Amino acid sequence: MSKTELQEKRGRLVTQAREALEEIKKNTDEARAKELDDRHDKIMGELDALDATIAREDRVAKAEAREAEERAKQRPNPGDSEHRGDEDTDEKLEYREVFRKIMCGVSPGELSAEERAVLKSGVDKGAEQRIQSTSNSAGGYTVPTTLANFIIRSMAAWGPMYDPGICTEINTTSGEQINIPTVDDTATTVAKHTEGTALTDDGSKDVTVGQKVLNAYLYDTTFVKWSIELSQDSIFNWEALLGDLLGERLGRRANTELTTGDGSGDPNGIVTASSLGVTAASATAFTFDELFDLEHSVDPAYRQSPKARFMFADGTLKILRKLKDGEGRYIWSAGDVTKGIASTLNGRNYSINQAMAAVATGNKSILFGDFGKYYVRKVGAPIIGVMRERFWPDLGIAGLIRLDGELGDTAAVKHLLHP
């Protein structure tokens, strides 16, 4: 199905979902209302799946464009007197094929000049090399550097709290403690001066400075092993596949800690660090008015931030999609992923975070505020290690990350609490 057809199908689904909800009136009998409600949920599930398909198609198209550009760069230069082999040979020499030779025990010194050139072209010259030795001849080329991009992208996709577009990212090359000074002077007033009187000097208006601390907690995937037979015989690019899977594992754990971590030996998660905005009247539901109360529990200075947004789990979004304002208009807007228009809630951006609690007794189900005030400290990039000798003749790969998180100002992000 072409992208145009996908877009047209998306438009039809949005229209059908709207029609299903519009048909539910106060006088609609219960059986018919349930039928329409189930139909709406089914259509929205198809819409979510279609949005994901469109997004994947866009990513594949971009990846193909980058691949074509890389291939163009690696083609022989007609003006170069150096012999580079015929065209057919160049087409066959791909990074993953040469890398597979290395993974299967071929020494870098045994590769041809063309193969070594292809292998070197796949290495990011600016990337940090974390390998058994700083010498490439001792194993440097055995690390699948393509994994770095896969793993970071996967972590951001599976964990919105790891996304620098949502929170404030602090990158460091080492893991020493970072102290962040804080100050809240918003409640301090200025007195009116009376002519001829001395200024008050009792220390009551002194500025109080606090401190937040960012450490570097380490999380790892443990080793994943696969056989040398699989590496030799499989048609799959195993380094890319495992890079995606390890990225998802690290992303889920990092997102959970940055969301609900208790701050003791782990990051202080944003839900844990947030302050109470509003307590819902119901233990299992919330109203549009309560969402308004949550928004306005956050100071306007924070609400105006470009990173101000809602955050909740997907199950909560399902409830929010059906909420209407006093005029009968839906407060959730579908947006248009094909045009880069994001879905919004009451005109606000939102993020789906599956680490957040569901709508239930005693849970904090919805966050709102300036997520730019939440600091995510990352020590370098995620590290990928590939072992050949330790598991010989099989192969092993593992990933790890170092990070921490803290909310700089607890007034910047607030939560809705169910009694």
ZIWO-V924767 format. One record per residue. N is the residue number from 1. PHI is phi in whole degrees, 0 to 359 (none if undefined). NEAR is the number of other C-alpha atoms within 10 Angstrom. D_LAST is the distance of its C-alpha to the last C-alpha in Angstrom with 1 decimal. Layout:
# ZIWO-V924767
N:PHI:NEAR:D_LAST
N:PHI:NEAR:D_LAST
This chain:
# ZIWO-V924767
1:none:5:47.9
2:288:9:48.7
3:296:13:46.2
4:297:11:47.2
5:296:10:46.6
6:298:16:43.1
7:295:18:42.3
8:295:11:43.7
9:297:14:41.7
10:298:21:38.5
11:299:13:39.3
12:294:14:39.8
13:295:19:36.5
14:299:18:34.6
15:296:12:36.6
16:294:16:36.0
17:296:19:32.2
18:296:15:32.3
19:297:13:34.6
20:297:18:32.4
21:288:17:29.3
22:295:12:31.6
23:285:13:33.1
24:280:17:29.8
25:247:9:30.1
26:299:8:28.5
27:265:7:31.5
28:290:11:31.6
29:293:10:31.6
30:299:11:28.8
31:296:9:31.1
32:294:12:32.4
33:297:18:29.0
34:294:13:27.8
35:299:12:31.2
36:292:19:30.8
37:296:18:27.2
38:295:13:28.5
39:297:16:31.5
40:299:21:29.4
41:297:17:27.4
42:295:13:30.8
43:296:20:32.4
44:294:19:29.6
45:296:14:30.0
46:295:15:33.8
47:296:20:33.2
48:299:13:31.2
49:296:12:34.0
50:292:18:36.6
51:301:18:35.1
52:295:13:35.2
53:296:14:38.8
54:299:20:39.9
55:296:14:38.4
56:295:12:40.2
57:301:14:43.4
58:295:14:43.2
59:295:12:42.7
60:297:12:45.7
61:298:12:47.8
62:294:12:47.2
63:296:12:47.9
64:296:12:51.1
65:295:12:52.2
66:296:12:51.7
67:297:12:53.6
68:297:12:56.4
69:295:11:56.6
70:295:13:56.8
71:297:13:59.5
72:296:10:61.4
73:292:10:61.4
74:270:14:62.7
75:292:12:65.6
76:301:15:69.1
77:268:11:70.5
78:304:7:73.9
79:274:6:75.3
80:269:8:74.5
81:284:7:77.6
82:288:9:75.6
83:285:8:75.6
84:242:14:72.1
85:88:10:72.8
86:282:9:73.0
87:297:10:70.3
88:299:8:69.4
89:296:11:68.8
90:297:17:66.5
91:294:11:64.4
92:279:10:63.8
93:277:15:62.9
94:256:16:59.1
95:302:19:56.9
96:296:18:55.0
97:290:15:58.3
98:292:20:59.8
99:299:22:56.6
100:298:18:56.7
101:301:17:60.3
102:298:20:59.0
103:296:23:56.2
104:268:17:58.8
105:108:14:61.0
106:285:13:63.3
107:287:15:64.1
108:305:21:63.6
109:291:9:67.3
110:270:10:68.3
111:284:15:66.8
112:286:10:69.1
113:298:11:69.1
114:295:15:67.4
115:294:20:64.6
116:295:17:64.0
117:295:15:63.8
118:296:20:61.2
119:297:23:59.2
120:294:14:59.4
121:294:14:58.3
122:273:17:55.0
123:263:17:54.2
124:286:12:52.2
125:298:9:54.6
126:269:6:51.8
127:280:10:49.4
128:280:12:48.9
129:266:19:50.8
130:243:12:49.1
131:217:19:51.7
132:294:15:54.0
133:205:11:56.5
134:285:11:56.9
135:271:11:60.0
136:297:15:59.6
137:292:12:62.6
138:265:13:60.7
139:137:18:57.7
140:301:18:56.3
141:283:22:56.8
142:278:24:55.0
143:274:23:51.6
144:285:22:50.2
145:297:20:49.3
146:296:16:48.1
147:295:21:45.0
148:303:19:43.7
149:293:15:43.0
150:300:20:41.5
151:289:27:39.1
152:292:21:37.8
153:296:18:37.4
154:296:20:35.6
155:295:26:33.2
156:291:21:32.3
157:290:16:31.9
158:271:22:29.5
159:215:25:27.5
160:299:25:26.8
161:289:32:26.1
162:267:28:29.7
163:274:19:31.0
164:295:14:32.8
165:284:13:32.3
166:255:20:28.6
167:255:21:28.5
168:263:20:31.3
169:263:18:33.6
170:240:17:35.8
171:259:14:38.6
172:227:15:40.7
173:270:10:43.6
174:232:11:42.9
175:252:19:39.8
176:293:11:40.3
177:300:10:37.4
178:248:14:36.6
179:259:11:35.6
180:250:13:33.9
181:291:11:34.3
182:233:12:31.6
183:209:12:31.8
184:235:12:29.6
185:247:11:31.8
186:291:6:29.9
187:268:5:29.2
188:280:11:32.9
189:255:8:35.0
190:245:6:38.8
191:274:8:40.8
192:281:6:43.6
193:271:10:47.0
194:259:8:49.6
195:305:6:53.2
196:85:6:55.1
197:260:7:52.2
198:283:8:51.4
199:292:9:48.3
200:291:10:45.6
201:224:8:45.6
202:244:7:43.0
203:77:7:40.8
204:289:8:37.8
205:252:12:37.6
206:296:10:38.2
207:280:11:36.3
208:259:9:33.8
209:256:10:34.0
210:249:10:31.5
211:207:10:31.8
212:247:13:29.9
213:240:14:31.5
214:245:22:32.1
215:258:21:33.6
216:217:22:34.8
217:271:17:33.1
218:257:14:35.2
219:229:15:34.1
220:228:17:36.6
221:268:16:37.0
222:63:12:39.7
223:284:14:43.0
224:247:13:43.4
225:251:15:47.0
226:217:15:49.2
227:281:15:52.8
228:292:17:55.8
229:296:11:56.9
230:296:13:53.7
231:294:19:54.2
232:279:12:57.8
233:261:9:57.4
234:288:10:54.1
235:276:8:54.2
236:279:10:50.7
237:277:12:50.2
238:292:15:48.4
239:295:21:47.8
240:289:19:45.9
241:299:13:44.0
242:292:18:42.9
243:298:25:42.1
244:296:21:39.6
245:293:15:38.0
246:294:27:37.9
247:297:29:36.4
248:295:22:33.6
249:298:20:32.9
250:295:26:33.0
251:296:26:30.9
252:297:23:28.0
253:291:19:28.0
254:298:27:28.4
255:295:25:25.7
256:299:22:23.2
257:294:22:24.2
258:285:31:24.1
259:262:25:20.6
260:237:19:18.8
261:304:22:21.6
262:272:16:20.9
263:80:17:23.9
264:246:7:25.8
265:79:11:28.8
266:215:18:27.0
267:301:28:26.1
268:273:24:23.1
269:302:24:21.1
270:293:30:19.9
271:293:25:16.2
272:297:19:16.6
273:280:25:18.8
274:292:22:16.8
275:254:19:15.2
276:291:19:12.1
277:259:24:13.1
278:204:19:10.4
279:257:18:6.7
280:294:20:6.7
281:287:13:7.2
282:253:14:6.8
283:280:15:5.1
284:230:14:8.7
285:201:14:10.3
286:208:22:11.0
287:242:15:14.0
288:298:15:17.1
289:299:12:16.5
290:291:16:13.3
291:294:22:15.5
292:299:12:18.1
293:299:16:15.8
294:296:25:15.1
295:303:25:18.8
296:277:16:19.9
297:283:21:17.7
298:264:22:20.3
299:303:14:23.7
300:306:12:26.4
301:299:9:28.5
302:277:19:26.1
303:295:20:25.4
304:276:12:29.1
305:294:14:29.5
306:296:12:31.0
307:258:19:28.4
308:289:24:25.4
309:193:24:23.3
310:267:25:20.1
311:214:24:19.3
312:194:22:17.4
313:280:18:18.4
314:295:16:20.8
315:297:15:18.6
316:290:20:16.4
317:299:17:19.8
318:301:13:20.7
319:290:12:18.0
320:296:18:18.9
321:298:16:22.5
322:261:15:22.2
323:283:16:20.5
324:237:15:23.1
325:275:13:23.5
326:295:8:24.9
327:264:6:28.3
328:81:9:27.5
329:264:12:27.9
330:290:18:25.9
331:276:18:24.1
332:265:19:24.9
333:247:15:28.5
334:291:15:30.3
335:66:13:32.7
336:205:15:35.9
337:297:16:36.2
338:290:16:40.0
339:250:8:40.3
340:74:8:37.9
341:264:10:35.4
342:283:14:31.9
343:293:17:29.1
344:227:17:26.8
345:236:19:23.5
346:55:17:24.0
347:82:11:27.1
348:251:17:25.4
349:291:16:26.2
350:213:21:23.6
351:232:19:23.8
352:271:17:22.7
353:228:18:21.5
354:288:20:21.2
355:277:21:20.0
356:278:24:16.6
357:286:18:13.7
358:281:17:13.2
359:286:23:10.6
360:199:15:8.6
361:307:14:5.8
362:78:13:5.2
363:267:17:7.8
364:260:24:9.5
365:268:23:11.3
366:224:25:13.5
367:246:28:15.8
368:213:28:18.2
369:154:30:21.1
370:270:26:24.6
371:288:26:24.8
372:293:23:28.3
373:274:23:27.0
374:263:26:26.0
375:259:22:29.2
376:252:25:30.1
377:266:24:33.2
378:242:24:35.5
379:264:21:38.6
380:62:16:41.2
381:262:18:40.8
382:306:21:39.5
383:258:18:42.5
384:243:24:44.1
385:240:16:46.7
386:245:22:49.2
387:246:20:51.2
388:253:19:54.5
389:291:11:56.4
390:298:10:53.7
391:253:12:53.1
392:309:12:56.6
393:272:13:57.5
394:276:18:53.9
395:238:21:51.6
396:222:18:48.3
397:219:20:45.8
398:211:18:42.6
399:229:22:40.3
400:209:18:38.4
401:221:20:36.5
402:234:20:35.7
403:200:26:32.9
404:201:27:30.1
405:210:33:27.4
406:203:25:25.9
407:272:26:24.2
408:293:21:26.8
409:223:17:24.7
410:294:17:21.0
411:280:20:21.0
412:282:24:22.4
413:229:33:19.4
414:232:27:15.8
415:239:28:12.6
416:262:24:9.8
417:250:24:6.4
418:266:21:3.8
419:290:14:0.0
